[in-house]
Amino acid sequence: MQFELSTRGHVAADLAAALRRLDPSVEVALDAGRGRLEVLASATVVQVMDVLQGLGCVVRPLEKDVHISGGSTCCGHCG
């Protein structure tokens, strides 16, 4: 699941640590410059959003997956 964060300054490790309450094996990929976050977890979108909002993130789910460096949407064909 992917999200747009309209607040900046977050660190992927901090986001992952907070999300581990939902899923100990969570994986995150953060493009801090664009404010995009990918979360691979067994949690629901609503659960993830609740945690992120609790950290002060203004967050909305992305309707269409985008490439986030290091994330699962990488097809390996970037030029």
Secondary structure, DSSP 8 states (H G I E B T S, - for coil): -EEEESS----HHHHHHHHTTT-TT-EEEEETTTTEEEEESSS-HHHHHHHHHHTT--EEE-SS----TTSTT--S---
